[in-house]
Amino acid sequence: MESTSLINAFTVDVEDYFQVSAFEKDIKRSDWQSMPSRVVNNTLSILELLERNNVKGTFFVLGWVAERHKDLVKKIYEAG
């Protein structure tokens, strides 16, 4: 008998709002450092939501974010 369970995948691109391709014409990469960051708080909110619902996901962290927010990468790793 075949399994009827539904399997889903959940992925997150960990990047800040100003790093998305929609803004590449308006915000230069050289200006990223001066932009207010939201990536830590938003990612922590996602991690809390996933934990409350016993859900795991795959997080793709932009290198620029990983270099500047090493503690965030560690929290993602520790969340499994």
N, CA, C and O atoms as a Tripos MOL2 file, in Angstrom:
@<TRIPOS>MOLECULE
protein
  320   319    80     0     0
PROTEIN
NO_CHARGES

@<TRIPOS>ATOM
      1 N           0.8440   -1.1870    0.0000 N.3       1 MET1
      2 CA          0.0000    0.0000    0.0000 C.3       1 MET1
      3 C           0.8870    1.2480    0.0000 C.2       1 MET1
      4 O           1.8450    1.3410    0.7660 O.2       1 MET1
      5 N           0.5590    2.1780   -0.8500 N.am      2 GLU2
      6 CA          1.3290    3.4150   -0.9460 C.3       2 GLU2
      7 C           0.9830    4.3590    0.1970 C.2       2 GLU2
      8 O          -0.1500    4.4010    0.6780 O.2       2 GLU2
      9 N           1.9830    5.1060    0.6120 N.am      3 SER3
     10 CA          1.7790    6.1100    1.6450 C.3       3 SER3
     11 C           1.0140    7.2890    1.0560 C.2       3 SER3
     12 O           1.2820    7.7170   -0.0660 O.2       3 SER3
     13 N           0.0690    7.8030    1.8130 N.am      4 THR4
     14 CA         -0.6850    8.9680    1.3600 C.3       4 THR4
     15 C          -0.2540   10.2370    2.0890 C.2       4 THR4
     16 O          -0.9050   11.2750    1.9700 O.2       4 THR4
     17 N           0.8460   10.1540    2.8460 N.am      5 SER5
     18 CA          1.2910   11.3390    3.5690 C.3       5 SER5
     19 C           1.8400   12.3770    2.5920 C.2       5 SER5
     20 O           2.4480   12.0430    1.5750 O.2       5 SER5
     21 N           1.6150   13.6000    2.9200 N.am      6 LEU6
     22 CA          2.0430   14.7170    2.0830 C.3       6 LEU6
     23 C           3.4000   15.2020    2.5770 C.2       6 LEU6
     24 O           3.5740   15.4570    3.7690 O.2       6 LEU6
     25 N           4.3410   15.3270    1.6850 N.am      7 ILE7
     26 CA          5.6700   15.8170    2.0360 C.3       7 ILE7
     27 C           5.8500   17.1930    1.4140 C.2       7 ILE7
     28 O           5.6150   17.3920    0.2220 O.2       7 ILE7
     29 N           6.2710   18.1330    2.2430 N.am      8 ASN8
     30 CA          6.5070   19.5020    1.7790 C.3       8 ASN8
     31 C           7.9380   19.8950    2.0830 C.2       8 ASN8
     32 O           8.5620   19.3430    2.9890 O.2       8 ASN8
     33 N           8.4490   20.8300    1.3390 N.am      9 ALA9
     34 CA          9.7700   21.4030    1.5950 C.3       9 ALA9
     35 C           9.5870   22.8840    1.9040 C.2       9 ALA9
     36 O           8.7540   23.5650    1.3070 O.2       9 ALA9
     37 N          10.3900   23.3620    2.8520 N.am     10 PHE10
     38 CA         10.3150   24.7670    3.2480 C.3      10 PHE10
     39 C          11.7180   25.3480    3.1710 C.2      10 PHE10
     40 O          12.6290   24.8560    3.8380 O.2      10 PHE10
     41 N          11.9020   26.3900    2.3650 N.am     11 THR11
     42 CA         13.2120   27.0260    2.2520 C.3      11 THR11
     43 C          13.1000   28.5240    2.5180 C.2      11 THR11
     44 O          12.0620   29.1460    2.2910 O.2      11 THR11
     45 N          14.1960   29.0730    3.0030 N.am     12 VAL12
     46 CA         14.2630   30.5000    3.3030 C.3      12 VAL12
     47 C          15.5330   31.0640    2.6880 C.2      12 VAL12
     48 O          16.6170   30.5190    2.8940 O.2      12 VAL12
     49 N          15.4110   32.1370    1.9440 N.am     13 ASP13
     50 CA         16.5810   32.8860    1.4770 C.3      13 ASP13
     51 C          16.8500   33.9580    2.5230 C.2      13 ASP13
     52 O          16.0530   34.8810    2.6940 O.2      13 ASP13
     53 N          17.9660   33.8350    3.2150 N.am     14 VAL14
     54 CA         18.2960   34.7880    4.2770 C.3      14 VAL14
     55 C          19.1040   35.9270    3.6600 C.2      14 VAL14
     56 O          20.3130   35.8290    3.4530 O.2      14 VAL14
     57 N          18.3890   36.9990    3.3800 N.am     15 GLU15
     58 CA         18.9800   38.2020    2.8170 C.3      15 GLU15
     59 C          18.1710   39.3820    3.3160 C.2      15 GLU15
     60 O          17.0130   39.2370    3.7080 O.2      15 GLU15
     61 N          18.7810   40.5320    3.2970 N.am     16 ASP16
     62 CA         18.0570   41.7120    3.7510 C.3      16 ASP16
     63 C          17.2140   42.2770    2.6180 C.2      16 ASP16
     64 O          17.4430   41.9640    1.4500 O.2      16 ASP16
     65 N          16.2580   43.0930    2.9580 N.am     17 TYR17
     66 CA         15.3030   43.6340    1.9800 C.3      17 TYR17
     67 C          15.9930   44.4010    0.8550 C.2      17 TYR17
     68 O          15.5160   44.4070   -0.2790 O.2      17 TYR17
     69 N          17.1050   45.0410    1.1670 N.am     18 PHE18
     70 CA         17.7850   45.8580    0.1600 C.3      18 PHE18
     71 C          18.6870   45.0310   -0.7510 C.2      18 PHE18
     72 O          19.2840   45.5710   -1.6830 O.2      18 PHE18
     73 N          18.7900   43.7330   -0.4950 N.am     19 GLN19
     74 CA         19.6610   42.8740   -1.2900 C.3      19 GLN19
     75 C          18.9230   42.1000   -2.3740 C.2      19 GLN19
     76 O          19.5470   41.3780   -3.1510 O.2      19 GLN19
     77 N          17.6350   42.2390   -2.4350 N.am     20 VAL20
     78 CA         16.8610   41.4960   -3.4350 C.3      20 VAL20
     79 C          17.0340   42.1240   -4.8190 C.2      20 VAL20
     80 O          17.2870   43.3220   -4.9460 O.2      20 VAL20
     81 N          16.8940   41.3090   -5.8280 N.am     21 SER21
     82 CA         17.1520   41.7790   -7.1930 C.3      21 SER21
     83 C          16.1990   42.8940   -7.6290 C.2      21 SER21
     84 O          16.5270   43.6720   -8.5240 O.2      21 SER21
     85 N          15.0370   42.9740   -7.0100 N.am     22 ALA22
     86 CA         14.0830   44.0250   -7.3780 C.3      22 ALA22
     87 C          14.6420   45.4300   -7.1090 C.2      22 ALA22
     88 O          14.2120   46.4010   -7.7310 O.2      22 ALA22
     89 N          15.6000   45.5300   -6.1820 N.am     23 PHE23
     90 CA         16.1690   46.8340   -5.8300 C.3      23 PHE23
     91 C          17.5640   47.0700   -6.4010 C.2      23 PHE23
     92 O          18.1760   48.0990   -6.1130 O.2      23 PHE23
     93 N          18.0770   46.1420   -7.2010 N.am     24 GLU24
     94 CA         19.4620   46.2600   -7.6450 C.3      24 GLU24
     95 C          19.7290   47.5200   -8.4740 C.2      24 GLU24
     96 O          20.8660   47.9870   -8.5200 O.2      24 GLU24
     97 N          18.7240   48.0680   -9.1180 N.am     25 LYS25
     98 CA         18.9110   49.2990   -9.8900 C.3      25 LYS25
     99 C          18.8730   50.5360   -8.9920 C.2      25 LYS25
    100 O          19.3960   51.5890   -9.3560 O.2      25 LYS25
    101 N          18.2530   50.4030   -7.8170 N.am     26 ASP26
    102 CA         18.0670   51.5420   -6.9240 C.3      26 ASP26
    103 C          19.0690   51.6000   -5.7750 C.2      26 ASP26
    104 O          19.4100   52.6820   -5.2980 O.2      26 ASP26
    105 N          19.5410   50.4250   -5.3310 N.am     27 ILE27
    106 CA         20.4540   50.3710   -4.1910 C.3      27 ILE27
    107 C          21.7340   49.6650   -4.6210 C.2      27 ILE27
    108 O          21.7240   48.4800   -4.9560 O.2      27 ILE27
    109 N          22.8310   50.4080   -4.6050 N.am     28 LYS28
    110 CA         24.1170   49.8380   -5.0080 C.3      28 LYS28
    111 C          24.6630   48.9350   -3.9060 C.2      28 LYS28
    112 O          24.4430   49.1760   -2.7190 O.2      28 LYS28
    113 N          25.3690   47.9040   -4.3160 N.am     29 ARG29
    114 CA         25.9890   46.9950   -3.3560 C.3      29 ARG29
    115 C          26.9080   47.7600   -2.3940 C.2      29 ARG29
    116 O          26.9980   47.4160   -1.2160 O.2      29 ARG29
    117 N          27.5740   48.7760   -2.8870 N.am     30 SER30
    118 CA         28.4710   49.5710   -2.0440 C.3      30 SER30
    119 C          27.7070   50.3370   -0.9550 C.2      30 SER30
    120 O          28.3120   50.8070    0.0090 O.2      30 SER30
    121 N          26.3880   50.4640   -1.1060 N.am     31 ASP31
    122 CA         25.5680   51.1630   -0.1110 C.3      31 ASP31
    123 C          24.9450   50.2240    0.9250 C.2      31 ASP31
    124 O          24.3640   50.6860    1.9070 O.2      31 ASP31
    125 N          25.0620   48.9190    0.7140 N.am     32 TRP32
    126 CA         24.4250   47.9630    1.6230 C.3      32 TRP32
    127 C          24.8180   48.2090    3.0800 C.2      32 TRP32
    128 O          23.9700   48.1450    3.9700 O.2      32 TRP32
    129 N          26.0890   48.4880    3.3240 N.am     33 GLN33
    130 CA         26.5710   48.6540    4.6940 C.3      33 GLN33
    131 C          25.8520   49.7880    5.4210 C.2      33 GLN33
    132 O          25.7090   49.7450    6.6430 O.2      33 GLN33
    133 N          25.4050   50.7870    4.6930 N.am     34 SER34
    134 CA         24.7710   51.9440    5.3290 C.3      34 SER34
    135 C          23.2500   51.7900    5.4960 C.2      34 SER34
    136 O          22.5970   52.6500    6.0870 O.2      34 SER34
    137 N          22.7070   50.7130    4.9820 N.am     35 MET35
    138 CA         21.2530   50.5010    5.0520 C.3      35 MET35
    139 C          20.8790   49.8740    6.3980 C.2      35 MET35
    140 O          21.6270   49.0460    6.9180 O.2      35 MET35
    141 N          19.7280   50.2600    6.9700 N.am     36 PRO36
    142 CA         19.2810   49.6160    8.2130 C.3      36 PRO36
    143 C          18.9040   48.1590    7.9430 C.2      36 PRO36
    144 O          18.1800   47.8580    6.9940 O.2      36 PRO36
    145 N          19.4010   47.2720    8.7840 N.am     37 SER37
    146 CA         19.1940   45.8430    8.5840 C.3      37 SER37
    147 C          17.9690   45.3330    9.3440 C.2      37 SER37
    148 O          17.6870   45.7610   10.4630 O.2      37 SER37
    149 N          17.2610   44.4190    8.7130 N.am     38 ARG38
    150 CA         16.1040   43.7680    9.3360 C.3      38 ARG38
    151 C          16.2670   42.2520    9.3570 C.2      38 ARG38
    152 O          15.4190   41.5360    9.8900 O.2      38 ARG38
    153 N          17.3570   41.7710    8.7760 N.am     39 VAL39
    154 CA         17.5050   40.3320    8.5520 C.3      39 VAL39
    155 C          17.5560   39.5250    9.8530 C.2      39 VAL39
    156 O          17.0160   38.4200    9.9010 O.2      39 VAL39
    157 N          18.1820   40.0390   10.8930 N.am     40 VAL40
    158 CA         18.2970   39.2710   12.1370 C.3      40 VAL40
    159 C          16.9300   39.0960   12.7780 C.2      40 VAL40
    160 O          16.5210   37.9690   13.0560 O.2      40 VAL40
    161 N          16.2220   40.1820   13.0170 N.am     41 ASN41
    162 CA         14.9090   40.0910   13.6630 C.3      41 ASN41
    163 C          13.9260   39.2590   12.8500 C.2      41 ASN41
    164 O          13.1820   38.4530   13.4080 O.2      41 ASN41
    165 N          13.9220   39.4490   11.5470 N.am     42 ASN42
    166 CA         12.9890   38.6980   10.7050 C.3      42 ASN42
    167 C          13.3170   37.2050   10.7040 C.2      42 ASN42
    168 O          12.4130   36.3710   10.7510 O.2      42 ASN42
    169 N          14.5900   36.8700   10.6500 N.am     43 THR43
    170 CA         14.9740   35.4560   10.6450 C.3      43 THR43
    171 C          14.6840   34.8170   11.9890 C.2      43 THR43
    172 O          14.2300   33.6730   12.0370 O.2      43 THR43
    173 N          14.9330   35.5230   13.0790 N.am     44 LEU44
    174 CA         14.6140   34.9840   14.4090 C.3      44 LEU44
    175 C          13.1070   34.7450   14.5470 C.2      44 LEU44
    176 O          12.6890   33.7710   15.1730 O.2      44 LEU44
    177 N          12.3090   35.6130   13.9770 N.am     45 SER45
    178 CA         10.8570   35.4140   14.0030 C.3      45 SER45
    179 C          10.4640   34.1430   13.2520 C.2      45 SER45
    180 O           9.6040   33.3860   13.7040 O.2      45 SER45
    181 N          11.0910   33.9190   12.1190 N.am     46 ILE46
    182 CA         10.8140   32.7020   11.3420 C.3      46 ILE46
    183 C          11.2370   31.4690   12.1330 C.2      46 ILE46
    184 O          10.5070   30.4780   12.1740 O.2      46 ILE46
    185 N          12.4040   31.5200   12.7570 N.am     47 LEU47
    186 CA         12.8760   30.3790   13.5500 C.3      47 LEU47
    187 C          11.9180   30.0670   14.7010 C.2      47 LEU47
    188 O          11.6470   28.8990   14.9790 O.2      47 LEU47
    189 N          11.4110   31.0910   15.3640 N.am     48 GLU48
    190 CA         10.4490   30.8870   16.4500 C.3      48 GLU48
    191 C           9.1560   30.2550   15.9420 C.2      48 GLU48
    192 O           8.6090   29.3480   16.5690 O.2      48 GLU48
    193 N           8.6830   30.7350   14.8220 N.am     49 LEU49
    194 CA          7.4670   30.1890   14.2230 C.3      49 LEU49
    195 C           7.6500   28.7150   13.8520 C.2      49 LEU49
    196 O           6.7730   27.8910   14.1130 O.2      49 LEU49
    197 N           8.7700   28.3970   13.2570 N.am     50 LEU50
    198 CA          9.0440   27.0100   12.8880 C.3      50 LEU50
    199 C           9.1370   26.1180   14.1270 C.2      50 LEU50
    200 O           8.6160   25.0030   14.1350 O.2      50 LEU50
    201 N           9.7970   26.6120   15.1640 N.am     51 GLU51
    202 CA          9.9250   25.8230   16.3950 C.3      51 GLU51
    203 C           8.5590   25.5630   17.0330 C.2      51 GLU51
    204 O           8.2760   24.4440   17.4610 O.2      51 GLU51
    205 N           7.7260   26.5800   17.0940 N.am     52 ARG52
    206 CA          6.3760   26.4210   17.6900 C.3      52 ARG52
    207 C           5.5570   25.3690   16.9600 C.2      52 ARG52
    208 O           4.7040   24.7110   17.5550 O.2      52 ARG52
    209 N           5.8190   25.2160   15.6790 N.am     53 ASN53
    210 CA          5.0380   24.2860   14.8650 C.3      53 ASN53
    211 C           5.7850   23.0020   14.5240 C.2      53 ASN53
    212 O           5.3270   22.1960   13.7130 O.2      53 ASN53
    213 N           6.9430   22.8250   15.1570 N.am     54 ASN54
    214 CA          7.7570   21.6240   14.9580 C.3      54 ASN54
    215 C           8.0430   21.3750   13.4670 C.2      54 ASN54
    216 O           7.8790   20.2660   12.9570 O.2      54 ASN54
    217 N           8.4720   22.4400   12.7990 N.am     55 VAL55
    218 CA          8.7610   22.3820   11.3660 C.3      55 VAL55
    219 C          10.2420   22.6970   11.1680 C.2      55 VAL55
    220 O          10.8010   23.5670   11.8370 O.2      55 VAL55
    221 N          10.8500   21.9930   10.2590 N.am     56 LYS56
    222 CA         12.2440   22.2420    9.8870 C.3      56 LYS56
    223 C          12.2760   22.8270    8.4840 C.2      56 LYS56
    224 O          11.3620   22.6060    7.6900 O.2      56 LYS56
    225 N          13.3150   23.5600    8.1890 N.am     57 GLY57
    226 CA         13.4550   24.1330    6.8650 C.3      57 GLY57
    227 C          14.9140   24.2170    6.4710 C.2      57 GLY57
    228 O          15.8040   23.9480    7.2790 O.2      57 GLY57
    229 N          15.1500   24.5820    5.2580 N.am     58 THR58
    230 CA         16.4950   24.7920    4.7520 C.3      58 THR58
    231 C          16.6980   26.2860    4.5600 C.2      58 THR58
    232 O          15.8840   26.9550    3.9240 O.2      58 THR58
    233 N          17.7800   26.8020    5.1120 N.am     59 PHE59
    234 CA         18.0730   28.2290    5.0450 C.3      59 PHE59
    235 C          19.2790   28.4620    4.1460 C.2      59 PHE59
    236 O          20.3490   27.8960    4.3680 O.2      59 PHE59
    237 N          19.1000   29.2920    3.1370 N.am     60 PHE60
    238 CA         20.1760   29.6840    2.2410 C.3      60 PHE60
    239 C          20.6020   31.0970    2.6430 C.2      60 PHE60
    240 O          19.8800   32.0680    2.4160 O.2      60 PHE60
    241 N          21.7870   31.1870    3.2430 N.am     61 VAL61
    242 CA         22.2440   32.4640    3.8040 C.3      61 VAL61
    243 C          23.2020   33.1360    2.8220 C.2      61 VAL61
    244 O          24.2030   32.5500    2.4100 O.2      61 VAL61
    245 N          22.8780   34.3620    2.4610 N.am     62 LEU62
    246 CA         23.7400   35.1580    1.6060 C.3      62 LEU62
    247 C          25.0900   35.3450    2.3080 C.2      62 LEU62
    248 O          25.1320   35.6380    3.5020 O.2      62 LEU62
    249 N          26.1830   35.1780    1.5750 N.am     63 GLY63
    250 CA         27.5130   35.3030    2.1620 C.3      63 GLY63
    251 C          27.7160   36.6250    2.8880 C.2      63 GLY63
    252 O          28.3230   36.6560    3.9580 O.2      63 GLY63
    253 N          27.2230   37.7000    2.3260 N.am     64 TRP64
    254 CA         27.3380   39.0250    2.9390 C.3      64 TRP64
    255 C          26.6790   39.0390    4.3150 C.2      64 TRP64
    256 O          27.1980   39.6430    5.2530 O.2      64 TRP64
    257 N          25.5350   38.3710    4.4270 N.am     65 VAL65
    258 CA         24.8200   38.2940    5.7090 C.3      65 VAL65
    259 C          25.6070   37.4150    6.6780 C.2      65 VAL65
    260 O          25.7790   37.7770    7.8420 O.2      65 VAL65
    261 N          26.0790   36.2770    6.2120 N.am     66 ALA66
    262 CA         26.8100   35.3410    7.0730 C.3      66 ALA66
    263 C          28.0670   35.9740    7.6550 C.2      66 ALA66
    264 O          28.3930   35.7440    8.8200 O.2      66 ALA66
    265 N          28.7680   36.7590    6.8650 N.am     67 GLU67
    266 CA         29.9800   37.4210    7.3380 C.3      67 GLU67
    267 C          29.6870   38.4220    8.4510 C.2      67 GLU67
    268 O          30.4930   38.5850    9.3670 O.2      67 GLU67
    269 N          28.5590   39.0790    8.3780 N.am     68 ARG68
    270 CA         28.2340   40.1400    9.3350 C.3      68 ARG68
    271 C          27.3740   39.6670   10.5030 C.2      68 ARG68
    272 O          27.2820   40.3590   11.5170 O.2      68 ARG68
    273 N          26.7530   38.5200   10.3790 N.am     69 HIS69
    274 CA         25.8370   38.0340   11.4190 C.3      69 HIS69
    275 C          26.1290   36.5690   11.7350 C.2      69 HIS69
    276 O          25.2770   35.6960   11.5650 O.2      69 HIS69
    277 N          27.3410   36.3260   12.1940 N.am     70 LYS70
    278 CA         27.7690   34.9520   12.4910 C.3      70 LYS70
    279 C          26.8830   34.2970   13.5460 C.2      70 LYS70
    280 O          26.6160   33.0970   13.4700 O.2      70 LYS70
    281 N          26.4250   35.0700   14.5300 N.am     71 ASP71
    282 CA         25.5450   34.5190   15.5680 C.3      71 ASP71
    283 C          24.2200   34.0450   14.9820 C.2      71 ASP71
    284 O          23.6430   33.0660   15.4560 O.2      71 ASP71
    285 N          23.7460   34.7250   13.9720 N.am     72 LEU72
    286 CA         22.5050   34.3180   13.3150 C.3      72 LEU72
    287 C          22.6900   32.9760   12.6100 C.2      72 LEU72
    288 O          21.8250   32.1050   12.6880 O.2      72 LEU72
    289 N          23.8000   32.8180   11.9360 N.am     73 VAL73
    290 CA         24.0870   31.5390   11.2620 C.3      73 VAL73
    291 C          24.1510   30.4180   12.2960 C.2      73 VAL73
    292 O          23.6590   29.3160   12.0540 O.2      73 VAL73
    293 N          24.7520   30.6990   13.4380 N.am     74 LYS74
    294 CA         24.8390   29.7000   14.5130 C.3      74 LYS74
    295 C          23.4510   29.3260   15.0250 C.2      74 LYS74
    296 O          23.1800   28.1490   15.2640 O.2      74 LYS74
    297 N          22.5710   30.3110   15.1980 N.am     75 LYS75
    298 CA         21.2050   30.0320   15.6590 C.3      75 LYS75
    299 C          20.4390   29.1830   14.6370 C.2      75 LYS75
    300 O          19.6970   28.2740   15.0090 O.2      75 LYS75
    301 N          20.6230   29.4840   13.3620 N.am     76 ILE76
    302 CA         19.9730   28.6840   12.3160 C.3      76 ILE76
    303 C          20.4660   27.2490   12.3970 C.2      76 ILE76
    304 O          19.6740   26.3080   12.3390 O.2      76 ILE76
    305 N          21.7590   27.0870   12.5300 N.am     77 TYR77
    306 CA         22.3530   25.7500   12.6270 C.3      77 TYR77
    307 C          21.8190   24.9990   13.8550 C.2      77 TYR77
    308 O          21.4460   23.8290   13.7640 O.2      77 TYR77
    309 N          21.7890   25.6810   14.9910 N.am     78 GLU78
    310 CA         21.3340   25.0530   16.2310 C.3      78 GLU78
    311 C          19.8620   24.6710   16.1850 C.2      78 GLU78
    312 O          19.4400   23.7430   16.8750 O.2      78 GLU78
    313 N          19.0860   25.3710   15.3860 N.am     79 ALA79
    314 CA         17.6580   25.0580   15.2630 C.3      79 ALA79
    315 C          17.4330   23.7790   14.4640 C.2      79 ALA79
    316 O          16.3420   23.2090   14.4810 O.2      79 ALA79
    317 N          18.4640   23.3400   13.7730 N.am     80 GLY80
    318 CA         18.3700   22.0810   13.0220 C.3      80 GLY80
    319 C          17.8130   22.2790   11.6590 C.2      80 GLY80
    320 O          17.6710   21.3170   10.9040 O.2      80 GLY80
@<TRIPOS>BOND
     1     1     2 1
     2     2     3 1
     3     3     4 2
     4     3     5 am
     5     5     6 1
     6     6     7 1
     7     7     8 2
     8     7     9 am
     9     9    10 1
    10    10    11 1
    11    11    12 2
    12    11    13 am
    13    13    14 1
    14    14    15 1
    15    15    16 2
    16    15    17 am
    17    17    18 1
    18    18    19 1
    19    19    20 2
    20    19    21 am
    21    21    22 1
    22    22    23 1
    23    23    24 2
    24    23    25 am
    25    25    26 1
    26    26    27 1
    27    27    28 2
    28    27    29 am
    29    29    30 1
    30    30    31 1
    31    31    32 2
    32    31    33 am
    33    33    34 1
    34    34    35 1
    35    35    36 2
    36    35    37 am
    37    37    38 1
    38    38    39 1
    39    39    40 2
    40    39    41 am
    41    41    42 1
    42    42    43 1
    43    43    44 2
    44    43    45 am
    45    45    46 1
    46    46    47 1
    47    47    48 2
    48    47    49 am
    49    49    50 1
    50    50    51 1
    51    51    52 2
    52    51    53 am
    53    53    54 1
    54    54    55 1
    55    55    56 2
    56    55    57 am
    57    57    58 1
    58    58    59 1
    59    59    60 2
    60    59    61 am
    61    61    62 1
    62    62    63 1
    63    63    64 2
    64    63    65 am
    65    65    66 1
    66    66    67 1
    67    67    68 2
    68    67    69 am
    69    69    70 1
    70    70    71 1
    71    71    72 2
    72    71    73 am
    73    73    74 1
    74    74    75 1
    75    75    76 2
    76    75    77 am
    77    77    78 1
    78    78    79 1
    79    79    80 2
    80    79    81 am
    81    81    82 1
    82    82    83 1
    83    83    84 2
    84    83    85 am
    85    85    86 1
    86    86    87 1
    87    87    88 2
    88    87    89 am
    89    89    90 1
    90    90    91 1
    91    91    92 2
    92    91    93 am
    93    93    94 1
    94    94    95 1
    95    95    96 2
    96    95    97 am
    97    97    98 1
    98    98    99 1
    99    99   100 2
   100    99   101 am
   101   101   102 1
   102   102   103 1
   103   103   104 2
   104   103   105 am
   105   105   106 1
   106   106   107 1
   107   107   108 2
   108   107   109 am
   109   109   110 1
   110   110   111 1
   111   111   112 2
   112   111   113 am
   113   113   114 1
   114   114   115 1
   115   115   116 2
   116   115   117 am
   117   117   118 1
   118   118   119 1
   119   119   120 2
   120   119   121 am
   121   121   122 1
   122   122   123 1
   123   123   124 2
   124   123   125 am
   125   125   126 1
   126   126   127 1
   127   127   128 2
   128   127   129 am
   129   129   130 1
   130   130   131 1
   131   131   132 2
   132   131   133 am
   133   133   134 1
   134   134   135 1
   135   135   136 2
   136   135   137 am
   137   137   138 1
   138   138   139 1
   139   139   140 2
   140   139   141 am
   141   141   142 1
   142   142   143 1
   143   143   144 2
   144   143   145 am
   145   145   146 1
   146   146   147 1
   147   147   148 2
   148   147   149 am
   149   149   150 1
   150   150   151 1
   151   151   152 2
   152   151   153 am
   153   153   154 1
   154   154   155 1
   155   155   156 2
   156   155   157 am
   157   157   158 1
   158   158   159 1
   159   159   160 2
   160   159   161 am
   161   161   162 1
   162   162   163 1
   163   163   164 2
   164   163   165 am
   165   165   166 1
   166   166   167 1
   167   167   168 2
   168   167   169 am
   169   169   170 1
   170   170   171 1
   171   171   172 2
   172   171   173 am
   173   173   174 1
   174   174   175 1
   175   175   176 2
   176   175   177 am
   177   177   178 1
   178   178   179 1
   179   179   180 2
   180   179   181 am
   181   181   182 1
   182   182   183 1
   183   183   184 2
   184   183   185 am
   185   185   186 1
   186   186   187 1
   187   187   188 2
   188   187   189 am
   189   189   190 1
   190   190   191 1
   191   191   192 2
   192   191   193 am
   193   193   194 1
   194   194   195 1
   195   195   196 2
   196   195   197 am
   197   197   198 1
   198   198   199 1
   199   199   200 2
   200   199   201 am
   201   201   202 1
   202   202   203 1
   203   203   204 2
   204   203   205 am
   205   205   206 1
   206   206   207 1
   207   207   208 2
   208   207   209 am
   209   209   210 1
   210   210   211 1
   211   211   212 2
   212   211   213 am
   213   213   214 1
   214   214   215 1
   215   215   216 2
   216   215   217 am
   217   217   218 1
   218   218   219 1
   219   219   220 2
   220   219   221 am
   221   221   222 1
   222   222   223 1
   223   223   224 2
   224   223   225 am
   225   225   226 1
   226   226   227 1
   227   227   228 2
   228   227   229 am
   229   229   230 1
   230   230   231 1
   231   231   232 2
   232   231   233 am
   233   233   234 1
   234   234   235 1
   235   235   236 2
   236   235   237 am
   237   237   238 1
   238   238   239 1
   239   239   240 2
   240   239   241 am
   241   241   242 1
   242   242   243 1
   243   243   244 2
   244   243   245 am
   245   245   246 1
   246   246   247 1
   247   247   248 2
   248   247   249 am
   249   249   250 1
   250   250   251 1
   251   251   252 2
   252   251   253 am
   253   253   254 1
   254   254   255 1
   255   255   256 2
   256   255   257 am
   257   257   258 1
   258   258   259 1
   259   259   260 2
   260   259   261 am
   261   261   262 1
   262   262   263 1
   263   263   264 2
   264   263   265 am
   265   265   266 1
   266   266   267 1
   267   267   268 2
   268   267   269 am
   269   269   270 1
   270   270   271 1
   271   271   272 2
   272   271   273 am
   273   273   274 1
   274   274   275 1
   275   275   276 2
   276   275   277 am
   277   277   278 1
   278   278   279 1
   279   279   280 2
   280   279   281 am
   281   281   282 1
   282   282   283 1
   283   283   284 2
   284   283   285 am
   285   285   286 1
   286   286   287 1
   287   287   288 2
   288   287   289 am
   289   289   290 1
   290   290   291 1
   291   291   292 2
   292   291   293 am
   293   293   294 1
   294   294   295 1
   295   295   296 2
   296   295   297 am
   297   297   298 1
   298   298   299 1
   299   299   300 2
   300   299   301 am
   301   301   302 1
   302   302   303 1
   303   303   304 2
   304   303   305 am
   305   305   306 1
   306   306   307 1
   307   307   308 2
   308   307   309 am
   309   309   310 1
   310   310   311 1
   311   311   312 2
   312   311   313 am
   313   313   314 1
   314   314   315 1
   315   315   316 2
   316   315   317 am
   317   317   318 1
   318   318   319 1
   319   319   320 2
@<TRIPOS>SUBSTRUCTURE
     1 MET1         2 RESIDUE 1 A MET
     2 GLU2         6 RESIDUE 1 A GLU
     3 SER3        10 RESIDUE 1 A SER
     4 THR4        14 RESIDUE 1 A THR
     5 SER5        18 RESIDUE 1 A SER
     6 LEU6        22 RESIDUE 1 A LEU
     7 ILE7        26 RESIDUE 1 A ILE
     8 ASN8        30 RESIDUE 1 A ASN
     9 ALA9        34 RESIDUE 1 A ALA
    10 PHE10       38 RESIDUE 1 A PHE
    11 THR11       42 RESIDUE 1 A THR
    12 VAL12       46 RESIDUE 1 A VAL
    13 ASP13       50 RESIDUE 1 A ASP
    14 VAL14       54 RESIDUE 1 A VAL
    15 GLU15       58 RESIDUE 1 A GLU
    16 ASP16       62 RESIDUE 1 A ASP
    17 TYR17       66 RESIDUE 1 A TYR
    18 PHE18       70 RESIDUE 1 A PHE
    19 GLN19       74 RESIDUE 1 A GLN
    20 VAL20       78 RESIDUE 1 A VAL
    21 SER21       82 RESIDUE 1 A SER
    22 ALA22       86 RESIDUE 1 A ALA
    23 PHE23       90 RESIDUE 1 A PHE
    24 GLU24       94 RESIDUE 1 A GLU
    25 LYS25       98 RESIDUE 1 A LYS
    26 ASP26      102 RESIDUE 1 A ASP
    27 ILE27      106 RESIDUE 1 A ILE
    28 LYS28      110 RESIDUE 1 A LYS
    29 ARG29      114 RESIDUE 1 A ARG
    30 SER30      118 RESIDUE 1 A SER
    31 ASP31      122 RESIDUE 1 A ASP
    32 TRP32      126 RESIDUE 1 A TRP
    33 GLN33      130 RESIDUE 1 A GLN
    34 SER34      134 RESIDUE 1 A SER
    35 MET35      138 RESIDUE 1 A MET
    36 PRO36      142 RESIDUE 1 A PRO
    37 SER37      146 RESIDUE 1 A SER
    38 ARG38      150 RESIDUE 1 A ARG
    39 VAL39      154 RESIDUE 1 A VAL
    40 VAL40      158 RESIDUE 1 A VAL
    41 ASN41      162 RESIDUE 1 A ASN
    42 ASN42      166 RESIDUE 1 A ASN
    43 THR43      170 RESIDUE 1 A THR
    44 LEU44      174 RESIDUE 1 A LEU
    45 SER45      178 RESIDUE 1 A SER
    46 ILE46      182 RESIDUE 1 A ILE
    47 LEU47      186 RESIDUE 1 A LEU
    48 GLU48      190 RESIDUE 1 A GLU
    49 LEU49      194 RESIDUE 1 A LEU
    50 LEU50      198 RESIDUE 1 A LEU
    51 GLU51      202 RESIDUE 1 A GLU
    52 ARG52      206 RESIDUE 1 A ARG
    53 ASN53      210 RESIDUE 1 A ASN
    54 ASN54      214 RESIDUE 1 A ASN
    55 VAL55      218 RESIDUE 1 A VAL
    56 LYS56      222 RESIDUE 1 A LYS
    57 GLY57      226 RESIDUE 1 A GLY
    58 THR58      230 RESIDUE 1 A THR
    59 PHE59      234 RESIDUE 1 A PHE
    60 PHE60      238 RESIDUE 1 A PHE
    61 VAL61      242 RESIDUE 1 A VAL
    62 LEU62      246 RESIDUE 1 A LEU
    63 GLY63      250 RESIDUE 1 A GLY
    64 TRP64      254 RESIDUE 1 A TRP
    65 VAL65      258 RESIDUE 1 A VAL
    66 ALA66      262 RESIDUE 1 A ALA
    67 GLU67      266 RESIDUE 1 A GLU
    68 ARG68      270 RESIDUE 1 A ARG
    69 HIS69      274 RESIDUE 1 A HIS
    70 LYS70      278 RESIDUE 1 A LYS
    71 ASP71      282 RESIDUE 1 A ASP
    72 LEU72      286 RESIDUE 1 A LEU
    73 VAL73      290 RESIDUE 1 A VAL
    74 LYS74      294 RESIDUE 1 A LYS
    75 LYS75      298 RESIDUE 1 A LYS
    76 ILE76      302 RESIDUE 1 A ILE
    77 TYR77      306 RESIDUE 1 A TYR
    78 GLU78      310 RESIDUE 1 A GLU
    79 ALA79      314 RESIDUE 1 A ALA
    80 GLY80      318 RESIDUE 1 A GLY
